[in-house]
Amino acid sequence: MMAWRARPDMSCEHLSRAWLDFTGAAEDQALGDGWTRTVHPEDLARWLDTCVRAFDAREPFEIEYRLRRRDGEYRWVLDRGTPRYSRDGVFLGYAGACIDIHERKRAQHELARSLERERKLRIATEEASRLKDGFLATVLRDLRAPVQAIATWAAHLRGQVPGSSDAARALDAIERNARSQARIIGSLLDLAGMDGAAPSLPRSSPEAPLLSGVRVLVVDDDPGVRESIAKLLGIAGAEIKSAANSAEALETLDVWRPDVLVSEIALQGEDGCGLIRAVRSRPAERGGCLRAAAITEHAVADGPRALAAGFDAQLAKPVEPVALLATVARLAHPA
């Protein structure tokens, strides 16, 4: 049982010895936002979405995700959290615990793979049966016409010869056997005429990502930073465009309407505050009301200046993934 406690802002205030031993993380590095670094990058957005929804609703939550073990292996854990309150009813945050369920998940995965193999084999068998039935029906339809013709012409010729002759008896046998074959072919065609359409399989809808449908414009003069931010937001479901400076950002706003702007405040050769001032001077239909977050090097010195210039939020370098996703989600859906 790896116990933890989190404050109302989702920052971690306590981690049990079992959690620290499992992850190999140092306590001083794991507290605050640090505990999110042990969550698998592909599970981070889903984990954050679950926590944000639970914290907003003050409801218990349960989630399965991959947690990095001290040896570097990511293992599946089951995490449950419950809201905490003071004696006078003040919300204090959450308390929870997670347990290692990796072996159970592996068994479930193997079972799912076995079922999938069985399903594919069944589909292949059914498809082969349909192809066989289709081939048989085609052959039978090709045979029916000549057999019917043989029976018809045998009956016609039998009337042209004496009834007691060997030729008449031979034609009678030909007609009788041809009509018998025609009946057999008709019966087989009835059997082969069953509906061979493949059954439609229901598809389950995946859970919508945290930032599904949200448009974000990322502005930074460092290509690596732009790429890393865009990748993280993209994993969370956002639609991304990026710009290297204020001029490119304003040109993008002329043709594209983002929901959120994320901009470095210290752009090379210019002041990032100038960008937000230019945005705020625009009419609403051209992006003037765009919600924006500033990325600052010095949170204490640059944060108030960025907010005064027109930014709605501030992110300190290095930008933590959980802080970035939470900020963009809050700006995109302020309600």
C-alpha positions as CSV (number, residue, x, y, z in Angstrom):
1,M,0.0,0.0,0.0
2,M,1.7,3.2,-1.2
3,A,-0.1,6.0,0.6
4,W,-0.1,9.7,-0.3
5,R,-1.8,13.0,0.6
6,A,-2.4,15.9,-1.7
7,R,-3.4,19.5,-1.0
8,P,-6.5,21.2,-2.6
9,D,-4.3,22.4,-5.5
10,M,-3.3,18.8,-6.3
11,S,0.3,19.3,-5.1
12,C,1.6,16.4,-3.0
13,E,2.3,17.0,0.7
14,H,3.1,13.4,1.9
15,L,4.3,10.2,0.4
16,S,4.6,7.0,2.4
17,R,7.9,5.1,2.7
18,A,6.4,2.3,0.6
19,W,5.8,4.8,-2.2
20,L,9.3,6.2,-2.0
21,D,10.8,2.7,-1.9
22,F,8.8,1.6,-4.9
23,T,9.7,4.5,-7.1
24,G,13.2,5.2,-5.7
25,A,12.4,8.9,-5.7
26,A,13.8,11.2,-3.1
27,E,11.1,12.7,-0.9
28,D,12.1,16.3,-1.4
29,Q,12.0,15.9,-5.1
30,A,8.7,14.0,-5.2
31,L,6.7,16.4,-3.1
32,G,4.8,19.3,-4.8
33,D,4.5,18.5,-8.5
34,G,7.4,16.2,-8.5
35,W,5.4,13.0,-7.9
36,T,3.9,13.4,-11.4
37,R,7.3,12.6,-13.0
38,T,6.9,8.9,-12.0
39,V,3.7,8.6,-14.0
40,H,4.1,7.1,-17.5
41,P,4.0,10.0,-20.1
42,E,1.2,8.2,-22.1
43,D,-1.0,8.0,-18.9
44,L,-0.2,11.5,-17.5
45,A,-3.1,13.4,-19.3
46,R,-5.6,10.7,-18.3
47,W,-4.4,10.7,-14.7
48,L,-4.6,14.5,-14.6
49,D,-8.1,14.6,-16.1
50,T,-9.3,12.1,-13.5
51,C,-7.8,14.0,-10.7
52,V,-9.0,17.4,-11.9
53,R,-12.6,16.1,-12.3
54,A,-12.5,14.5,-8.8
55,F,-11.0,17.5,-7.1
56,D,-13.5,19.8,-8.7
57,A,-16.4,17.6,-7.7
58,R,-15.0,16.6,-4.2
59,E,-15.7,13.0,-5.1
60,P,-13.6,9.8,-4.5
61,F,-11.8,8.5,-7.6
62,E,-10.2,5.3,-8.8
63,I,-7.8,5.0,-11.7
64,E,-5.3,2.5,-13.2
65,Y,-2.0,3.8,-14.7
66,R,1.6,3.0,-15.0
67,L,4.1,4.1,-12.3
68,R,7.8,4.0,-12.8
69,R,9.6,1.6,-10.4
70,R,13.0,2.3,-9.0
71,D,14.6,0.0,-11.6
72,G,13.1,2.0,-14.5
73,E,10.3,-0.5,-15.3
74,Y,6.8,1.0,-15.5
75,R,4.2,-1.1,-13.7
76,W,0.5,-0.9,-13.5
77,V,-1.0,0.4,-10.2
78,L,-4.5,0.9,-9.0
79,D,-4.8,4.3,-7.3
80,R,-7.8,5.3,-5.1
81,G,-8.3,8.7,-3.6
82,T,-10.8,10.2,-1.1
83,P,-11.4,13.9,-0.2
84,R,-10.3,15.1,3.2
85,Y,-12.1,17.7,5.4
86,S,-11.3,19.5,8.6
87,R,-13.6,19.2,11.6
88,D,-15.4,22.4,10.6
89,G,-15.9,21.1,7.0
90,V,-13.0,22.9,5.2
91,F,-11.7,20.9,2.2
92,L,-8.1,19.9,2.9
93,G,-7.3,17.9,-0.3
94,Y,-7.2,14.2,-0.9
95,A,-5.7,11.1,0.7
96,G,-5.2,7.9,-1.1
97,A,-3.1,4.8,-1.8
98,C,-2.1,2.8,-4.8
99,I,-1.2,-0.9,-5.1
100,D,0.8,-2.8,-7.7
101,I,-1.6,-4.7,-10.0
102,H,0.9,-5.4,-12.8
103,E,0.7,-9.2,-12.7
104,R,-3.1,-9.0,-12.8
105,K,-3.0,-6.6,-15.7
106,R,-0.6,-8.9,-17.5
107,A,-2.9,-11.9,-17.0
108,Q,-5.8,-9.8,-18.3
109,H,-3.7,-8.8,-21.3
110,E,-2.8,-12.4,-22.1
111,L,-6.5,-13.4,-21.8
112,A,-7.5,-10.5,-24.0
113,R,-4.8,-11.6,-26.6
114,S,-6.1,-15.2,-26.5
115,L,-9.7,-14.0,-27.0
116,E,-8.6,-11.8,-29.8
117,R,-6.7,-14.7,-31.5
118,E,-9.8,-16.9,-31.1
119,R,-12.0,-14.1,-32.5
120,K,-9.7,-13.7,-35.6
121,L,-9.6,-17.4,-36.1
122,R,-13.4,-17.6,-35.9
123,I,-13.8,-14.7,-38.4
124,A,-11.3,-16.4,-40.7
125,T,-13.2,-19.7,-40.5
126,E,-16.5,-18.0,-41.1
127,E,-15.0,-16.1,-44.1
128,A,-13.6,-19.3,-45.6
129,S,-17.0,-20.9,-45.1
130,R,-18.7,-17.9,-46.9
131,L,-16.2,-18.1,-49.7
132,K,-16.8,-21.9,-50.1
133,D,-20.5,-21.4,-50.1
134,G,-20.2,-18.6,-52.7
135,F,-18.0,-20.8,-54.9
136,L,-20.4,-23.7,-54.6
137,A,-23.4,-21.4,-55.4
138,T,-21.6,-20.2,-58.5
139,V,-20.7,-23.7,-59.7
140,L,-24.3,-24.9,-59.1
141,R,-25.8,-21.9,-61.0
142,D,-23.5,-22.7,-63.9
143,L,-24.5,-26.3,-63.9
144,R,-28.3,-25.7,-63.6
145,A,-28.8,-24.2,-67.0
146,P,-27.1,-27.1,-69.0
147,V,-28.9,-29.8,-66.9
148,Q,-32.2,-28.2,-67.6
149,A,-31.4,-27.9,-71.3
150,I,-30.4,-31.6,-71.3
151,A,-33.8,-32.6,-69.8
152,T,-35.7,-30.4,-72.2
153,W,-34.0,-31.6,-75.3
154,A,-34.2,-35.2,-74.2
155,A,-38.0,-34.9,-73.8
156,H,-38.2,-33.2,-77.2
157,L,-36.2,-35.9,-79.0
158,R,-38.1,-38.7,-77.2
159,G,-41.2,-37.6,-79.0
160,Q,-39.4,-37.9,-82.4
161,V,-38.6,-41.7,-82.1
162,P,-40.8,-44.8,-81.6
163,G,-41.8,-45.3,-78.0
164,S,-40.6,-49.0,-77.9
165,S,-37.2,-48.3,-79.4
166,D,-33.9,-48.3,-77.6
167,A,-33.4,-44.7,-78.4
168,A,-36.7,-43.7,-76.7
169,R,-35.7,-45.7,-73.6
170,A,-32.3,-44.0,-73.5
171,L,-33.8,-40.5,-73.9
172,D,-36.2,-41.3,-71.1
173,A,-33.4,-42.2,-68.8
174,I,-31.4,-39.1,-69.8
175,E,-34.4,-36.9,-69.1
176,R,-35.2,-38.6,-65.8
177,N,-31.7,-38.3,-64.5
178,A,-31.3,-34.7,-65.8
179,R,-34.4,-33.6,-63.9
180,S,-33.2,-35.4,-60.8
181,Q,-29.9,-33.6,-61.0
182,A,-31.8,-30.3,-61.5
183,R,-33.8,-30.9,-58.3
184,I,-30.5,-31.7,-56.4
185,I,-28.9,-28.5,-57.7
186,G,-32.0,-26.5,-56.7
187,S,-31.8,-27.9,-53.1
188,L,-28.1,-27.2,-52.8
189,L,-28.7,-23.6,-54.1
190,D,-31.3,-23.1,-51.4
191,L,-28.7,-24.2,-48.8
192,A,-26.0,-22.0,-50.3
193,G,-28.3,-19.0,-50.5
194,M,-28.2,-18.2,-46.8
195,D,-27.2,-14.6,-45.9
196,G,-23.4,-14.5,-45.8
197,A,-23.0,-10.9,-44.7
198,A,-20.4,-10.4,-41.9
199,P,-21.9,-9.4,-38.6
200,S,-21.2,-5.9,-37.5
201,L,-19.1,-5.7,-34.4
202,P,-19.8,-3.0,-31.8
203,R,-17.1,-0.5,-31.2
204,S,-16.5,1.1,-27.9
205,S,-15.8,4.9,-27.8
206,P,-12.6,5.8,-26.0
207,E,-12.7,8.3,-23.2
208,A,-12.4,11.8,-24.6
209,P,-8.9,13.3,-23.9
210,L,-8.5,16.1,-21.4
211,L,-8.0,18.8,-24.1
212,S,-10.1,17.3,-26.9
213,G,-11.1,20.1,-29.2
214,V,-9.0,22.7,-27.6
215,R,-6.8,24.9,-29.9
216,V,-3.5,26.1,-28.5
217,L,-1.0,28.5,-30.0
218,V,2.5,28.0,-28.6
219,V,5.1,30.8,-29.0
220,D,8.8,30.2,-28.1
221,D,12.0,31.0,-29.9
222,D,13.5,27.7,-28.9
223,P,12.4,25.0,-31.4
224,G,13.0,22.2,-28.8
225,V,10.8,23.9,-26.2
226,R,8.1,24.4,-28.8
227,E,8.2,20.8,-29.9
228,S,8.1,19.4,-26.3
229,I,5.2,21.6,-25.3
230,A,3.3,20.8,-28.5
231,K,3.9,17.1,-28.0
232,L,2.6,17.1,-24.5
233,L,-0.5,19.1,-25.4
234,G,-1.0,16.9,-28.4
235,I,-1.0,13.7,-26.3
236,A,-3.7,15.4,-24.2
237,G,-5.8,15.8,-27.3
238,A,-5.2,19.5,-28.2
239,E,-4.8,20.9,-31.7
240,I,-1.5,22.8,-31.9
241,K,0.1,25.5,-33.9
242,S,3.4,27.1,-33.0
243,A,5.3,30.3,-33.7
244,A,8.9,31.4,-33.1
245,N,8.2,35.1,-32.4
246,S,5.5,37.7,-32.0
247,A,5.2,38.5,-35.7
248,E,4.5,34.8,-36.6
249,A,2.1,34.6,-33.7
250,L,0.0,37.6,-34.9
251,E,0.1,36.3,-38.5
252,T,-1.3,33.0,-37.2
253,L,-4.1,34.8,-35.3
254,D,-5.1,36.4,-38.6
255,V,-6.1,33.0,-40.1
256,W,-6.6,30.7,-37.1
257,R,-8.6,31.1,-33.9
258,P,-6.9,29.3,-30.9
259,D,-8.6,29.0,-27.5
260,V,-5.4,29.4,-25.5
261,L,-2.1,31.2,-26.1
262,V,1.1,29.8,-24.3
263,S,4.0,32.2,-24.8
264,E,7.6,32.6,-23.5
265,I,7.8,36.1,-22.0
266,A,11.5,36.5,-22.9
267,L,11.5,36.0,-26.7
268,Q,14.8,36.6,-28.4
269,G,15.2,40.3,-29.3
270,E,11.8,41.3,-28.0
271,D,9.6,41.4,-24.9
272,G,6.9,38.7,-24.7
273,C,4.7,41.2,-22.9
274,G,4.6,43.2,-26.2
275,L,2.9,40.2,-27.8
276,I,0.0,40.0,-25.3
277,R,-0.4,43.8,-25.5
278,A,-0.8,43.5,-29.3
279,V,-3.3,40.7,-28.8
280,R,-5.3,42.6,-26.3
281,S,-5.5,45.6,-28.7
282,R,-7.3,43.5,-31.2
283,P,-11.1,43.3,-31.4
284,A,-12.7,40.2,-30.0
285,E,-13.4,38.6,-33.4
286,R,-9.7,38.8,-34.2
287,G,-8.5,37.1,-30.9
288,G,-8.5,40.1,-28.5
289,C,-10.2,38.0,-25.8
290,L,-7.9,35.1,-26.2
291,R,-7.0,33.4,-22.9
292,A,-3.2,33.4,-22.4
293,A,-0.5,31.9,-20.2
294,A,3.1,33.3,-19.9
295,I,6.2,31.2,-19.4
296,T,8.6,33.0,-17.2
297,E,12.2,32.4,-16.1
298,H,11.8,34.3,-12.8
299,A,8.4,33.7,-11.3
300,V,8.6,36.3,-8.6
301,A,9.9,39.1,-10.8
302,D,8.2,38.4,-14.1
303,G,4.9,36.9,-12.9
304,P,3.2,40.2,-11.8
305,R,4.6,42.0,-14.9
306,A,3.1,39.3,-17.2
307,L,-0.3,39.5,-15.5
308,A,-0.3,43.3,-15.6
309,A,0.4,43.2,-19.4
310,G,-2.6,41.0,-20.0
311,F,-1.7,37.4,-19.5
312,D,-4.3,35.3,-17.5
313,A,-1.9,32.8,-16.0
314,Q,1.9,32.3,-15.4
315,L,4.0,29.1,-15.7
316,A,7.5,29.0,-14.2
317,K,10.5,27.4,-16.0
318,P,11.1,24.5,-16.2
319,V,7.4,23.9,-17.1
320,E,6.0,20.9,-15.3
321,P,3.7,18.8,-17.5
322,V,1.0,18.6,-14.9
323,A,1.1,22.4,-14.4
324,L,1.0,23.0,-18.2
325,L,-2.0,20.7,-18.8
326,A,-3.9,22.0,-15.7
327,T,-3.3,25.6,-16.7
328,V,-4.4,25.1,-20.4
329,A,-7.4,23.1,-19.3
330,R,-8.4,25.9,-16.8
331,L,-8.0,28.7,-19.4
332,A,-9.8,26.7,-22.1
333,H,-12.8,26.0,-19.8
334,P,-12.8,28.7,-17.2
335,A,-16.2,27.7,-15.8
